[in-house]
Amino acid sequence: MTVDTPDPGPSEDPADQAGEEEPGAVAGLSERDLAVLAVERRGWPGPGAKERAIREGLGLSPTRYYQLLNALLDDPRALEHDPVTVNRLRRIRDDRRGRR
């Protein structure tokens, strides 16, 4: 015996909709978002090496990279995925803003 249940209809939460996430996405973050967080997680000997990795590894200009990074720092999904890195970068950003 089977029981018919009514169709709940389309979900209003965009994260629940099929096909909305990029392949390989975690916690609603795109692969690019995850790659940006991974770059920030690493230690860098100097700014030149990091900027070279941004250009070659991510295919982004450093300016665009930092725009994406700042948006990620305000994204609760990024905080959930990597709270140590996000909180560290938020503290640095807040310190710099406080000095202005």
Disulfide bonds with the S-S distance in Angstrom:
none
